[in-house]
Amino acid sequence: MIGRLAGKLLSKQPPQLLLDVNGVGYEIEAPMSTFFKLPAVGEPLALHTHLVVREDAQLLYGFATLVEKALFRELIKISGIGPKVALAVLSGISADDFWATVRAGETGRLVKVPGIGKKTAERIVVEMRDKAGAGDAGSFITIQPGVPASPLAEARGALEGLGYKPVEAQRLTDAVKQDGMTTDQIIREALKRAAR
């Protein structure tokens, strides 16, 4: 999986951009929230990426923040939501507003996003509601390219990668965190606590 790319921005024509990485040009699709943060053509750029492999294509999606990438990944897990619709959601609503909308059950706001009808909006709210507590600004830590994540954020991400729900990962890491702990120490202690 290609998780991050850094290189020089060669072109940008929404929703696609072309990134030169050591002489290889990567075509990347990105939401408008990322396009608004892009530098000028010819400038250096680093993006968090997600690769989708289909029978007829390999598609690369890029995001300015890990928060956007995480939300994109959660959205494409929902039946009926593909990468194009997930990009439309990220283009039409910020991550913080999305989670507030899900918590409030405001399907009307989601219906305004192209490609989302009433039933799809209801499915999004129902399937994402249990994750909405972990989707607020306090838990989904925004990480800019080149800025290392905190050990706590990295540990939460690792636990989610192991299959823990975001709310459970947050509960476990909050219960064991102490000043000066490394990511590995937080993960070990959180897993010990989960095994009890």
Secondary structure by P-SEA (a helix, b strand, c coil): cccccccccccccccbbbbbcccccccccccaaaaaacccccbbbbbbbbbbbcccbbbbbbbccaaaaaaaaaaaacccccaaaaaaaaacccaaaaaaaaaacccccccccccccaaaaaaaaaaaccccccccccccccccccccccaaaaaaaaaaaacccaaaaaaaaaacccccccaaaaaaaaaaaaac
